[in-house]
Amino acid sequence: MASGHTRWRPADRPAVRARDGRTGRRRLVTLLLLVAAAVCYVSVVVARQGPPPGGDTVPLTAVTSALADGHLRAAAEVSSLPNPPGYALWTAPLVAAFPSRVGAPDWCTTAGRAGPLRPARPGAGGPTVSVGVDMDECGSVGTNLPPWYRSQGVLGLGSWLVLALGGLALLGAAGADTVRRQAGLLAFLAFLPAASSAIVQLYHPQDVVSLGLGLGGLAATVRRRWVLAGALFGAAVLTKQFAVLLLLPALVEATDRRARLTLGGWAALAFGVGILPFLVAAPRATLENLSGFSAGGAAAGQTVLTLAGVTGTVASAVARDAPVAFALVVCVWVARRPRRPDRPVALVALALVCAGSRLVFESVVFPYYLLAASVLILLLDLVARRPPHRSLAWCAAAAFFVAFRPGNRAVDAFGTLLLAVAAVAAGLVELHRPESVRPVGAGSPPSLA
């Protein structure tokens, strides 16, 4: 009597062993690539003299240290950094477990950073700069401060691993995880200026972690693991508000209403569980940090928003809310269009449109703001199985323009706007691309180059 199941035969055992062997070797190669890329990334950060003692280092370290010491109210009342508490929640257990290695609240810096901060000698004619001991040189006379990597800096470096694993997961979910693409992605993440600038400029590892969790959520969405996707997106939004720009495309790409409810419900649950203790301990400070107004409004920079005279809390409102409104409009438009069979490509393209819109509405663009758009535009080419010439060209142009700003304010502002619009346009063009127009070799696993 015939059966609907295929019966396993002993003769199949060699084939199973061969497949398992190939899988094991492939995972080993991926692990070696990941370790090599991590070493390169750490080398880049060290060459750039590590995280700064100033910027947002102090408030982020203060929240983490307070949580590690069990002082929830003190952590919730830190209002100088308008971010949700996700990053501090993830790292506080490590700070509590290894206080002598990664938990020191005081920072010092390298000789290169400390030199310009030292007070001018009398009669030297230069300005006198007041320097606190926590901003002095590592190991200098009269200080017993640990180097930056013992002051939670090493945890910031670990944020890169979350980003790399999220990118690899999305490649795997899209079926585009050839060794060459994995190597290309990891090399890109290791040397991407925006990835290291997130650590060495103002110390924003939370941006890196949030993007990595968001990429993991996109990967789970492609695999239709709605509970996992929701939990990852909830954790990503809890780490940085702008992760909602990745959640919205995932809700659009969910297969049906039940899938959307599951994904959205678990995202809300994960976010709610993390934020609730802070709301109870210090509701006003927590809500202000979520809104982005706790630091007194957005900084002014060379963007179209600044040229228009929009500053302060109004600029904060535009920079934080306008991208979400734009993403909602685009997602509704995409949801009403016929679904494309190549869901991973459409999902990454929509994520690029939504995340890239942040650059359009910002009042100031720091180099690390380019991180999400740079990673997503490269992943779009890799998932679509085409050479990443276009994405690499955009990343190089954006990194160069933002790092070496033109002297003319109008040129600087409109140049930044054009680069941001180009990233959004790349995603929109991909969404409009007919299914019949496919890259050469899309039916087979092509190489990165």
FIKENU-388045 format. One record per residue (C-alpha): residue in three letters; residue number from 1; x, y, z. Coordinates in steps of 0.2 Angstrom, whole numbers, padded with zeros to 4 digits, m for minus. Example, Ala and Ser with C-alpha at 12.3 -4.5 7.8 and 13.67 -1.06 7.14 Angstrom:
% residues 2
     r     k      xx      yy      zz
   ALA     1    0062   m0022    0039
   SER     2    0068   m0005    0036
END
This chain:
% residues 449
     r     k      xx      yy      zz
   MET     1    0000    0000    0000
   ALA     2    0007    0017   m0005
   SER     3    0011    0029    0008
   GLY     4    0012    0048    0007
   HIS     5    0029    0048    0016
   THR     6    0046    0044    0009
   ARG     7    0054    0029    0018
   TRP     8    0072    0032    0024
   ARG     9    0084    0019    0017
   PRO    10    0101    0014    0024
   ALA    11    0108    0018    0007
   ASP    12    0104    0036    0010
   ARG    13    0116    0037    0025
   PRO    14    0132    0042    0015
   ALA    15    0123    0056    0006
   VAL    16    0116    0062    0023
   ARG    17    0134    0062    0030
   ALA    18    0141    0071    0015
   ARG    19    0128    0084    0017
   ASP    20    0131    0086    0035
   GLY    21    0150    0087    0032
   ARG    22    0148    0101    0019
   THR    23    0137    0111    0031
   GLY    24    0149    0109    0045
   ARG    25    0163    0115    0034
   ARG    26    0153    0130    0028
   ARG    27    0149    0135    0046
   LEU    28    0167    0134    0050
   VAL    29    0172    0145    0035
   THR    30    0158    0158    0040
   LEU    31    0165    0158    0058
   LEU    32    0183    0161    0052
   LEU    33    0177    0175    0041
   LEU    34    0168    0183    0056
   VAL    35    0183    0182    0067
   ALA    36    0194    0189    0054
   ALA    37    0182    0203    0050
   ALA    38    0180    0207    0069
   VAL    39    0199    0208    0071
   CYS    40    0199    0220    0057
   TYR    41    0185    0231    0064
   VAL    42    0194    0231    0081
   SER    43    0210    0237    0073
   VAL    44    0201    0251    0064
   VAL    45    0193    0257    0080
   VAL    46    0210    0256    0089
   ALA    47    0219    0265    0075
   ARG    48    0206    0279    0077
   GLN    49    0210    0280    0095
   GLY    50    0195    0271    0102
   PRO    51    0179    0278    0110
   PRO    52    0180    0296    0116
   PRO    53    0179    0301    0134
   GLY    54    0166    0314    0130
   GLY    55    0151    0315    0118
   ASP    56    0137    0303    0123
   THR    57    0149    0291    0132
   VAL    58    0146    0298    0149
   PRO    59    0127    0297    0149
   LEU    60    0126    0280    0141
   THR    61    0139    0273    0153
   ALA    62    0130    0281    0168
   VAL    63    0114    0272    0163
   THR    64    0122    0255    0161
   SER    65    0132    0257    0178
   ALA    66    0117    0262    0187
   LEU    67    0107    0247    0181
   ALA    68    0122    0236    0185
   ASP    69    0122    0243    0203
   GLY    70    0103    0240    0204
   HIS    71    0098    0258    0204
   LEU    72    0084    0258    0192
   ARG    73    0077    0275    0196
   ALA    74    0094    0283    0194
   ALA    75    0096    0275    0177
   ALA    76    0079    0280    0172
   GLU    77    0081    0298    0177
   VAL    78    0097    0301    0166
   SER    79    0089    0313    0153
   SER    80    0104    0319    0144
   LEU    81    0104    0305    0131
   PRO    82    0087    0304    0122
   ASN    83    0087    0285    0119
   PRO    84    0077    0271    0126
   PRO    85    0086    0260    0138
   GLY    86    0088    0244    0128
   TYR    87    0107    0245    0126
   ALA    88    0110    0247    0144
   LEU    89    0098    0233    0148
   TRP    90    0108    0221    0137
   THR    91    0125    0226    0143
   ALA    92    0122    0230    0162
   PRO    93    0123    0211    0166
   LEU    94    0140    0210    0159
   VAL    95    0145    0226    0168
   ALA    96    0139    0218    0185
   ALA    97    0148    0202    0181
   PHE    98    0164    0209    0176
   PRO    99    0166    0226    0185
   SER   100    0185    0226    0185
   ARG   101    0186    0223    0167
   VAL   102    0171    0231    0158
   GLY   103    0162    0240    0172
   ALA   104    0173    0255    0177
   PRO   105    0163    0271    0176
   ASP   106    0178    0282    0173
   TRP   107    0186    0284    0156
   CYS   108    0203    0289    0150
   THR   109    0209    0292    0133
   THR   110    0224    0289    0122
   ALA   111    0239    0301    0121
   GLY   112    0233    0307    0104
   ARG   113    0216    0312    0111
   ALA   114    0223    0319    0127
   GLY   115    0236    0331    0119
   PRO   116    0224    0344    0113
   LEU   117    0214    0344    0129
   ARG   118    0229    0348    0141
   PRO   119    0230    0365    0148
   ALA   120    0241    0377    0140
   ARG   121    0257    0382    0149
   PRO   122    0258    0399    0157
   GLY   123    0265    0411    0144
   ALA   124    0262    0400    0129
   GLY   125    0249    0411    0122
   GLY   126    0237    0397    0119
   PRO   127    0220    0395    0127
   THR   128    0218    0387    0144
   VAL   129    0207    0371    0143
   SER   130    0200    0364    0159
   VAL   131    0202    0345    0159
   GLY   132    0194    0333    0171
   VAL   133    0204    0317    0177
   ASP   134    0192    0306    0168
   MET   135    0198    0314    0151
   ASP   136    0217    0312    0155
   GLU   137    0229    0301    0146
   CYS   138    0228    0282    0149
   GLY   139    0242    0278    0162
   SER   140    0248    0295    0165
   VAL   141    0256    0301    0181
   GLY   142    0243    0304    0195
   THR   143    0229    0293    0188
   ASN   144    0224    0276    0191
   LEU   145    0211    0275    0178
   PRO   146    0208    0260    0167
   PRO   147    0210    0261    0148
   TRP   148    0194    0264    0138
   TYR   149    0191    0246    0134
   ARG   150    0189    0243    0152
   SER   151    0176    0257    0154
   GLN   152    0163    0248    0144
   GLY   153    0172    0252    0128
   VAL   154    0174    0234    0124
   LEU   155    0155    0231    0125
   GLY   156    0154    0244    0112
   LEU   157    0165    0234    0101
   GLY   158    0155    0219    0104
   SER   159    0140    0228    0096
   TRP   160    0148    0225    0079
   LEU   161    0145    0207    0081
   VAL   162    0127    0209    0083
   LEU   163    0127    0219    0067
   ALA   164    0137    0206    0058
   LEU   165    0126    0192    0063
   GLY   166    0111    0201    0058
   GLY   167    0118    0204    0041
   LEU   168    0123    0186    0039
   ALA   169    0106    0180    0045
   LEU   170    0097    0191    0032
   LEU   171    0109    0184    0018
   GLY   172    0105    0166    0023
   ALA   173    0086    0169    0024
   ALA   174    0087    0176    0007
   GLY   175    0097    0161    0000
   ALA   176    0111    0173   m0005
   ASP   177    0124    0167    0008
   THR   178    0138    0161   m0004
   VAL   179    0155    0162    0004
   ARG   180    0160    0176   m0007
   ARG   181    0145    0186   m0002
   GLN   182    0148    0183    0016
   ALA   183    0166    0188    0014
   GLY   184    0161    0204    0005
   LEU   185    0148    0209    0018
   LEU   186    0159    0206    0033
   ALA   187    0174    0215    0025
   PHE   188    0162    0230    0021
   LEU   189    0156    0230    0039
   ALA   190    0173    0229    0046
   PHE   191    0180    0244    0036
   LEU   192    0164    0255    0034
   PRO   193    0168    0272    0041
   ALA   194    0150    0274    0048
   ALA   195    0152    0258    0058
   SER   196    0168    0263    0067
   SER   197    0162    0281    0068
   ALA   198    0147    0275    0079
   ILE   199    0160    0270    0092
   VAL   200    0174    0283    0090
   GLN   201    0165    0299    0087
   LEU   202    0151    0301    0100
   TYR   203    0150    0283    0106
   HIS   204    0134    0276    0100
   PRO   205    0135    0257    0100
   GLN   206    0116    0257    0103
   ASP   207    0114    0262    0085
   VAL   208    0124    0247    0079
   VAL   209    0115    0235    0090
   SER   210    0098    0241    0085
   LEU   211    0102    0239    0067
   GLY   212    0109    0222    0070
   LEU   213    0093    0216    0079
   GLY   214    0083    0224    0065
   LEU   215    0092    0215    0052
   GLY   216    0089    0199    0062
   GLY   217    0070    0203    0062
   LEU   218    0070    0205    0043
   ALA   219    0078    0188    0042
   ALA   220    0065    0180    0053
   THR   221    0052    0189    0043
   VAL   222    0058    0181    0027
   ARG   223    0058    0164    0035
   ARG   224    0040    0168    0042
   ARG   225    0045    0165    0060
   TRP   226    0033    0179    0066
   VAL   227    0036    0177    0085
   LEU   228    0055    0178    0083
   ALA   229    0054    0192    0071
   GLY   230    0042    0202    0083
   ALA   231    0054    0199    0098
   LEU   232    0069    0205    0088
   PHE   233    0060    0221    0082
   GLY   234    0054    0224    0099
   ALA   235    0071    0223    0106
   ALA   236    0078    0234    0092
   VAL   237    0065    0248    0095
   LEU   238    0069    0247    0114
   THR   239    0087    0250    0109
   LYS   240    0085    0264    0097
   GLN   241    0068    0272    0091
   PHE   242    0072    0272    0073
   ALA   243    0071    0253    0072
   VAL   244    0052    0256    0069
   LEU   245    0057    0261    0051
   LEU   246    0062    0242    0049
   LEU   247    0047    0235    0058
   LEU   248    0035    0244    0046
   PRO   249    0041    0235    0031
   ALA   250    0041    0218    0040
   LEU   251    0022    0221    0044
   VAL   252    0019    0225    0026
   GLU   253    0028    0209    0020
   ALA   254    0019    0198    0033
   THR   255    0008    0185    0023
   ASP   256   m0009    0188    0031
   ARG   257   m0018    0197    0045
   ARG   258   m0014    0184    0058
   ALA   259    0005    0185    0054
   ARG   260    0004    0204    0056
   LEU   261   m0005    0203    0073
   THR   262    0008    0190    0079
   LEU   263    0023    0200    0073
   GLY   264    0016    0216    0079
   GLY   265    0010    0209    0096
   TRP   266    0027    0201    0100
   ALA   267    0036    0217    0095
   ALA   268    0024    0227    0107
   LEU   269    0026    0214    0121
   ALA   270    0045    0214    0120
   PHE   271    0046    0233    0120
   GLY   272    0033    0234    0134
   VAL   273    0042    0222    0145
   GLY   274    0058    0232    0143
   ILE   275    0052    0249    0145
   LEU   276    0039    0246    0159
   PRO   277    0051    0246    0174
   PHE   278    0058    0263    0168
   LEU   279    0040    0270    0166
   VAL   280    0036    0265    0183
   ALA   281    0052    0272    0191
   ALA   282    0053    0289    0181
   PRO   283    0038    0291    0169
   ARG   284    0042    0309    0164
   ALA   285    0061    0306    0160
   THR   286    0057    0290    0151
   LEU   287    0044    0298    0140
   GLU   288    0055    0312    0136
   ASN   289    0069    0301    0131
   LEU   290    0058    0291    0120
   SER   291    0052    0307    0112
   GLY   292    0069    0314    0109
   PHE   293    0066    0331    0118
   SER   294    0075    0327    0134
   ALA   295    0092    0334    0127
   GLY   296    0084    0351    0123
   GLY   297    0081    0348    0104
   ALA   298    0091    0342    0089
   ALA   299    0108    0350    0085
   ALA   300    0110    0361    0071
   GLY   301    0120    0356    0056
   GLN   302    0122    0359    0037
   THR   303    0106    0352    0031
   VAL   304    0091    0359    0021
   LEU   305    0081    0359    0038
   THR   306    0094    0370    0046
   LEU   307    0095    0382    0031
   ALA   308    0076    0384    0033
   GLY   309    0079    0390    0051
   VAL   310    0071    0375    0059
   THR   311    0080    0371    0075
   GLY   312    0078    0365    0093
   THR   313    0063    0355    0098
   VAL   314    0054    0358    0082
   ALA   315    0069    0351    0072
   SER   316    0068    0336    0084
   ALA   317    0050    0333    0080
   VAL   318    0053    0334    0061
   ALA   319    0069    0323    0062
   ARG   320    0060    0310    0072
   ASP   321    0042    0310    0066
   ALA   322    0043    0314    0048
   PRO   323    0053    0298    0043
   VAL   324    0040    0288    0052
   ALA   325    0026    0297    0043
   PHE   326    0034    0295    0026
   ALA   327    0038    0277    0030
   LEU   328    0019    0274    0034
   VAL   329    0014    0282    0017
   VAL   330    0026    0271    0007
   CYS   331    0021    0255    0016
   VAL   332    0003    0258    0013
   TRP   333    0006    0261   m0005
   VAL   334    0017    0245   m0006
   ALA   335    0004    0235    0003
   ARG   336   m0009    0239   m0010
   ARG   337    0002    0234   m0024
   PRO   338    0002    0216   m0031
   ARG   339    0015    0205   m0021
   ARG   340    0031    0201   m0030
   PRO   341    0038    0183   m0029
   ASP   342    0055    0189   m0024
   ARG   343    0050    0194   m0006
   PRO   344    0067    0196    0001
   VAL   345    0072    0209   m0012
   ALA   346    0056    0218   m0010
   LEU   347    0058    0218    0009
   VAL   348    0076    0224    0009
   ALA   349    0071    0238   m0004
   LEU   350    0057    0244    0007
   ALA   351    0068    0244    0022
   LEU   352    0080    0255    0013
   VAL   353    0067    0267    0008
   CYS   354    0061    0269    0025
   ALA   355    0077    0269    0034
   GLY   356    0085    0280    0021
   SER   357    0071    0293    0024
   ARG   358    0079    0297    0040
   LEU   359    0094    0306    0031
   VAL   360    0081    0317    0021
   PHE   361    0073    0324    0037
   GLU   362    0088    0326    0048
   SER   363    0094    0343    0055
   VAL   364    0112    0337    0056
   VAL   365    0121    0322    0048
   PHE   366    0135    0314    0058
   PRO   367    0145    0300    0049
   TYR   368    0138    0286    0059
   TYR   369    0120    0292    0053
   LEU   370    0125    0284    0037
   LEU   371    0126    0266    0044
   ALA   372    0108    0260    0041
   ALA   373    0107    0266    0023
   SER   374    0125    0260    0019
   VAL   375    0122    0242    0025
   LEU   376    0104    0241    0018
   ILE   377    0109    0247    0000
   LEU   378    0123    0234    0000
   LEU   379    0112    0220    0006
   LEU   380    0100    0225   m0007
   ASP   381    0112    0221   m0021
   LEU   382    0118    0205   m0012
   VAL   383    0101    0199   m0010
   ALA   384    0096    0203   m0028
   ARG   385    0112    0193   m0033
   ARG   386    0120    0207   m0043
   PRO   387    0137    0215   m0042
   PRO   388    0137    0229   m0029
   HIS   389    0144    0242   m0039
   ARG   390    0130    0255   m0037
   SER   391    0129    0252   m0018
   LEU   392    0148    0254   m0015
   ALA   393    0148    0270   m0026
   TRP   394    0135    0277   m0015
   CYS   395    0143    0272    0001
   ALA   396    0160    0279   m0004
   ALA   397    0152    0296   m0010
   ALA   398    0141    0298    0006
   ALA   399    0156    0294    0017
   PHE   400    0168    0306    0008
   PHE   401    0155    0320    0007
   VAL   402    0150    0319    0025
   ALA   403    0167    0317    0032
   PHE   404    0175    0331    0021
   ARG   405    0161    0344    0021
   PRO   406    0161    0358    0008
   GLY   407    0164    0376    0015
   ASN   408    0148    0382    0007
   ARG   409    0133    0379    0018
   ALA   410    0121    0378    0004
   VAL   411    0132    0366   m0006
   ASP   412    0134    0355    0010
   ALA   413    0116    0355    0014
   PHE   414    0109    0351   m0004
   GLY   415    0123    0339   m0007
   THR   416    0118    0329    0009
   LEU   417    0100    0330    0003
   LEU   418    0104    0323   m0014
   LEU   419    0114    0308   m0007
   ALA   420    0099    0304    0005
   VAL   421    0086    0306   m0009
   ALA   422    0097    0294   m0020
   ALA   423    0097    0281   m0007
   VAL   424    0078    0282   m0005
   ALA   425    0077    0282   m0024
   ALA   426    0087    0266   m0026
   GLY   427    0074    0257   m0015
   LEU   428    0060    0264   m0024
   VAL   429    0067    0259   m0041
   GLU   430    0069    0241   m0035
   LEU   431    0051    0241   m0029
   HIS   432    0046    0246   m0047
   ARG   433    0057    0234   m0055
   PRO   434    0047    0221   m0065
   GLU   435    0049    0203   m0060
   SER   436    0054    0199   m0078
   VAL   437    0069    0211   m0077
   ARG   438    0081    0201   m0066
   PRO   439    0100    0202   m0064
   VAL   440    0111    0191   m0076
   GLY   441    0112    0174   m0068
   ALA   442    0099    0176   m0055
   GLY   443    0093    0159   m0057
   SER   444    0109    0152   m0051
   PRO   445    0120    0156   m0036
   PRO   446    0131    0170   m0044
   SER   447    0147    0177   m0036
   LEU   448    0149    0193   m0027
   ALA   449    0159    0201   m0041
END
